[in-house]
Amino acid sequence: MTLLQPGSHRAAELVDDDAVVQAMLTVETAWAQSLGRAGVATADQVRAIAAAARSIPSPPGMLAAAEAAGNPVVPLVHELRAQVPDPTAAALVHRGLTSQDVLDTALMLLAARVLDRLRNDLRTTADALAAHAHRHRQTPMAGRTLTQHAVPITFGLKAAQWLTGVLDALSTVTETRGGLPAQCGGAAGTLALLAATVPDPLTTARGFAASLDLADPGLPWHTRRTPVTRLGDTLVSVTDALGVIAADVALLSRPEFGELQEGPVAGRGGSSTMPHKQNPVLSVLIRSAAARAPLLASQLHLAAAQAVDERPDGAWHTEWPTLRSLLLLAATAADQAAELTRDLRVHADVMRRRAQDAAADLLAERDGPGDGDVTGYLGVATTLVDRALARHAATALPA
């Protein structure tokens, strides 16, 4: 959460430092349980490790120690081992893993939480847009292309287009969520120490992933960063879809248009100097997220292309803050968009009046003068709205 990213309080707890630490501890606990299932650790040893993990809210000296080690996993493992009273159990902490296994898997756990939140918020937004599309399926408004009057459309069709973009994003989020992988490769992606520790290392790795509700990637992905870039692209698909909505709302809420208005909230949208202002704050912030997100995703692609050897030197490290920023950005924007669309005020009378006043322009494409009624030149707008609504009705919220 930061003052320079207004609204980040909506989702900061999903990805803040405490969340990162707890995700890493979850990974270490799941790994101990995997060693238990493989017969390497006893039930008492697994319980001792799990209890120690629950006792570490935030390891002391983590920031400085993370710099000394180059990553936060090393000091966390040191602290966790120190908290396990049985030396034989402590020796099993992290055995067979490497730092990248823990941190990559922890970040996938954070991503899973964010994607689950995104699915809920996108569905809320889709429901609101479907209601607008249905209610205004025949509300005429001026269609605009390249900033100028084009032909008449309906606000229902505009909302249906927004809805379709959100459903596209929802589909991508759902698919990506199901494929988030665990990371389990050991020091150089060979599972060498694990193979020397358990009878069937690949089965242990699969069980580890399943216990965290993550996918088994088949092979370790220490330098094959497709899971991260795919996740980044998915998050951008969300901010893209929401950015279009926010841009339209911001434009159409200008006083010279007056066709849309964000739902008023006491204390929101004011100016530090101009008492008349009611700024479309949610739209502005969502647009900001949509402008920032693609650059963050491009950083993930840049890091992926620079991964070398069997474990990257620096490229991997650039992913951590970048991915966390992108997760926070998308989660915040989605929550804001759910509120924006739910409370959006549609001034249908203004839309009709403006469209009719501009009838000469809006109907110029049509052969012959006609009767000047813009509602007679809407093409198949109603049918297109029905298609979007049918898709929305058929899209169940994933469990």
Secondary structure, DSSP 8 states (H G I E B T S, - for coil): --TTSTTGGGTGGGTSHHHHHHHHHHHHHHHHHHHHHTTSS-HHHHHHHHHHHHT-SS-TTHHHHHHHHSSSHHHHHHHHHHH-SSHHHHTTTTTT--HHHHHHHHHHHHHHHHHHHHHHHHHHHHHHHHHHHHHTTT-EEEEEETTEEEEEEEHHHHHHHHHHHHHHHHHHHHHHHHH-B-----TTSS-HHHHTTSS-HHHHHHHHHHHTT-B--SS--SS--HHHHHHHHHHHHHHHHHHHHHHHHHHHTSTTT-SEE----TT-S--SS-TT----HHHHHHHHHHHHHHHHHHHHHHHHHT--SSS-SSHHHHHHHHHHHHHHHHHHHHHHHHHHHHH-EE-HHHHHHHHHHTHHHHTTTSSS-TT--GGG--TTHHHHHHHHHHHHHH-----
